[in-house]
Amino acid sequence: FFSVQQLGGQQPQWASAGHAMLEDAAQCEQLQAALRASEDARHQLELEVDRQKALVKQLQEALHHSQAAREALMSQLELLKEAQSAQHSNGRSIQLQTVSLAKFMEPEPVAPSPGLLADPSPPARTYRHDSHLLGSEQFTDGCILEQLMDERYQLPLSATNAQLAARGPDFSLLAAHLSRCPWESTEALHDRVQEGLAAQTAMLAPLNAHLQLHAAQMVRALVHAAETYLSRASHVAQDTSVPAVVLTGKCGTYRPTRLLGKGSAGVVYACEQLSVTPTAEQLDASVSADCLTESWVKEEGSSRSAKHATSQGRELVLKRVKESVVLSAEHEYNIGTQLSTWRGKKYIVPYLDRCYESPTKLWLVEQRVKPHAGKVDFVDYLKSGFFQDPAQQQHTRSLVRQLLKGLRHVAHQGVILRDVKPDNVLVCYHAQTGTFEAQWADYGLAVNVYNLRRPSAFQTGEDLFKDLLGWWYDTQKIVPRPKWKARRPPEQCYRLEAPTSAYDLYMLAILFCCMGTGIDIPHIDKESEKTKLEAVLGVSLPENYLEEFEMGSALELQMYSDAFLACFERTFGHHFGRNLFRWTKSMLHKCPSERPCIERIVESLFLD
C-alpha cells in the first residue's frame, strides 16, 4: 500500500536484500551443480573400483601361475648362496654335501640274502607292519601306509591335474614307495623318504631337494594325513562333559554352559560371552559398548545376568575341535572369515572368534542358528517332510534361491566348498517374520583356488609341516567320504576351463534332488534312504549301486527323469519345479565346463 517514495529511506535496504536473495539463489544453483558433478564422479569412481577389482582378480590368477617359477628362481639363488658360503668356510663341506645328495638320489645297496637270490622279485611289503617308526602313537606303520595308498580316500596328483605335480609332493606315491622299501630304523626311514621324493621328478628341483633335507617334516605330514581318516573311523569315546574353563579370544572371553551335540570333528557346546574386546577399528570409531553387544554377540535369546556383556545379545556356540583335526579347523576358520565379508555374507554361518586353550586345543566361536521345531540343518528338514508340505512351498522356493545366492557369493570369493551336502546347510528361523534363511556351513574341506596351501623351499619346522598337510588337503584328499563312488565331486577344481562355481554346482543339483524328493541322496548307503529312492524310481537298485549309480546318468533316462520331474512339480510348484528341474539336469553334466553359469540360474529362478 506504500509507494517507493513513501518508503523513503528504506529503499536501499530492500534493494540490498533483493541482491542478497539473488546471490543466495546463484549459490544454491552452484551447489546443486557441484552435487550433480559429485554424483557423476562417484558413479565413475564406482565403475573404476569394479574395473580395478576385475584387474586384481586377473593379477591374482597371473600371480598364481608365476609364483612357482619365482620360487624356483629364488630357491636356486639361495642354494648358490649356501654353496658359496660353504666354500668360503670349509672347502670340504661341498664334497660332503655332494655325497649326501647322491645318497638321497640313489637307494643304499642291500646285501642279497639266499632267499632273494632264489626269487629276484621283491616282497610286497618289507617294513614291519606292526612297528611305530613313522611316529604315530595310535596306529601302526602298516595302517598309516595302507590308508595313504587307498584310492578311495585320496588321488595321485596326476589324476587331478598333472601340473600340480610340479608344486608339491604326491603323498600316495611316496607311501607306495615306502611300502616297497626296507627300513628298520628312523634313519633308514628318512633315507627311504628321500629316495621316494627324488623319484618324483616332476616336482621343481629346488623344492624337491629342500623336502629331502627335511624328511622328518615330510613323515609328520604323511602320518597326520592318514590319522585324519583313521581317527574318525576309530570308536574312541569323546569327553562330552562341560569343562569348567574360561576361553580368551580376539573378540572377548567365553565359557561353555551346556552340551549341544558331538560329531566326528569335535563337541559343540552352548556358551556365554563374559566380556567383549573391541577391535582397533571399533576403538578408532569410538563405538559404545552397547553397540558392540548388539553388533557382535548373536543368538536366540537366553536369560543371563545383566552383569555379562552379552545380556542384550544372543547365545553363541563353542566348538571344541579334536586335536587330530586342529590344522583343518584353523583353515576352516580362515575360509569362514573370508566368506563372512561383503555382500552375500548373510548366507554364510560366520565364525566370530577362535580360542586356544593350549597349542593343540582349539575352540571355535560360532553364531547359533535359530531352530524351527527342533530342526537345524537340511537333514532335519528332509526327515520331517518339510519340503513336501504344500503349506511350505513358498518357503521351499525361497530356500532354493538363497542356496544359489550363497553359493554365488562363495564362488565370487574364489572358494570351492567341495563338501556340499544336506548336513552342511543350516536353516535359521526368524520367528518374528515367520521366514527361513539357508546358510552354508563347514568349510574344513574348502579351497581357495587363488591361494592354494603349498610348501615352499624357504620353510622349515612347523610352517613347512602345516603347508605340507594343507597341500594334501587342498589337492589330493577326496571329498566327500567314499560312500557314493560314482558321484562327480570337484576333484578337477584346479582346471581352468570352467568357472569356480561349476564344481560345487553338481552337488548343489543333488541337494535340489533331495529337496524335491525328501531323500538324503548323498547318504544312500543307508537302507532307509535307498528304499525311498527305489520307491521314487520305481525299480530296485542293484547290489553294487554304490559303485555304479550316478544321478546325472540316471536322469538322462526318460523313465527316471519323469519320476523326478513329478516330484519337483509337487514340491516346488508346477512352473518353478519344471524350471528348476531343467537347470538341475544341466548342473549334473559330466563335464564341469558344460554346466551352466550360476548367474544365469539365479536370474532365471528369481524371475519365477
QUIVENWO-V380879 format. One record per pair of residues at least 12 apart in sequence whose C-alpha atoms are under 6 Angstrom apart, sorted by the first residue. I is the first residue (numbers start at 1). J is the second residue. D is the distance in Angstrom with one decimal. If there is no record, write none. Layout:
# QUIVENWO-V380879
i: {I	I}
j: {J	J}
d: {D	D}
This chain:
# QUIVENWO-V380879
i: {75	104	104	105	105	125	125	126	126	127	127	129	129	144	145	147	148	148	149	152	153	154	154	154	155	160	165	165	166	166	166	167	174	177	190	194	207	210	217	221	221	232	248	249	249	251	251	252	252	252	253	253	253	254	254	254	255	255	256	256	256	257	257	258	265	266	266	266	267	267	268	268	269	269	270	271	271	273	274	275	293	294	297	297	298	298	298	298	299	299	299	299	300	300	301	316	316	317	317	317	317	318	318	319	319	320	321	321	323	328	332	332	344	344	347	347	348	348	349	349	351	351	352	352	353	369	370	370	371	372	376	376	377	377	377	378	378	379	379	382	388	393	399	411	411	414	414	415	415	416	416	417	418	418	419	420	424	424	425	425	425	426	426	447	453	453	453	454	454	455	455	484	485	486	486	486	486	487	490	498	502	505	506	506	509	509	516	516	516	517	537	552}
j: {206	194	195	195	198	179	180	181	182	182	183	141	142	226	175	226	172	226	172	482	478	476	477	478	476	492	202	203	202	203	204	203	196	196	215	212	457	457	465	465	469	264	355	354	355	276	277	275	276	277	273	274	275	272	273	274	271	272	269	270	271	270	271	270	322	320	321	322	319	320	318	319	317	318	317	316	317	310	308	309	313	313	313	314	313	314	315	367	314	315	316	368	314	315	314	367	368	365	366	367	368	364	365	363	364	363	362	363	360	444	443	444	406	409	406	439	439	440	439	441	365	366	365	366	365	428	428	429	429	429	426	427	425	426	427	422	425	422	423	518	571	572	438	500	501	448	449	447	448	446	447	446	446	490	480	507	441	442	439	440	441	438	439	474	467	470	471	467	471	467	468	546	547	547	548	549	550	550	503	593	592	587	587	588	584	587	567	568	571	567	560	588}
d: {5.5	5.3	5.6	5.7	5.7	5.6	5.5	5.9	5.0	5.3	6.0	5.9	4.4	5.6	5.5	5.9	5.4	5.9	5.1	5.9	5.2	5.2	4.5	4.9	5.3	5.5	5.8	5.6	5.1	3.8	5.3	5.9	5.4	5.8	5.6	4.8	4.9	5.6	5.4	6.0	5.3	5.8	5.7	5.6	4.7	5.9	4.7	5.2	4.3	4.7	5.8	5.4	5.3	5.8	4.5	5.5	5.4	5.7	5.8	5.8	4.2	5.5	5.0	5.4	5.7	5.5	4.5	5.0	5.8	5.2	5.7	4.4	5.8	5.1	4.7	5.5	5.6	5.8	5.4	5.4	5.9	5.9	5.1	5.7	5.8	4.2	5.8	5.7	3.5	4.1	5.7	5.2	5.0	5.7	5.0	5.1	5.3	5.8	5.1	6.0	5.5	5.7	4.8	5.4	5.1	4.6	5.7	6.0	5.9	5.7	4.8	4.3	6.0	5.4	5.0	4.3	4.8	4.9	5.7	5.4	5.9	4.7	5.5	5.5	4.9	5.1	4.9	5.4	5.9	5.7	5.7	5.7	5.6	4.2	5.7	4.8	5.7	5.4	5.8	5.1	5.3	5.8	5.9	5.7	5.1	5.6	5.9	5.6	4.4	5.5	5.5	4.2	5.6	6.0	5.8	5.7	5.1	6.0	5.7	4.9	5.9	5.8	5.2	6.0	5.8	5.3	5.2	5.2	4.7	5.1	5.4	5.0	5.4	5.8	5.6	6.0	5.3	5.7	5.0	4.4	5.6	5.8	5.4	5.1	5.1	5.9	5.6	4.8	5.6	5.7	5.7	4.9}
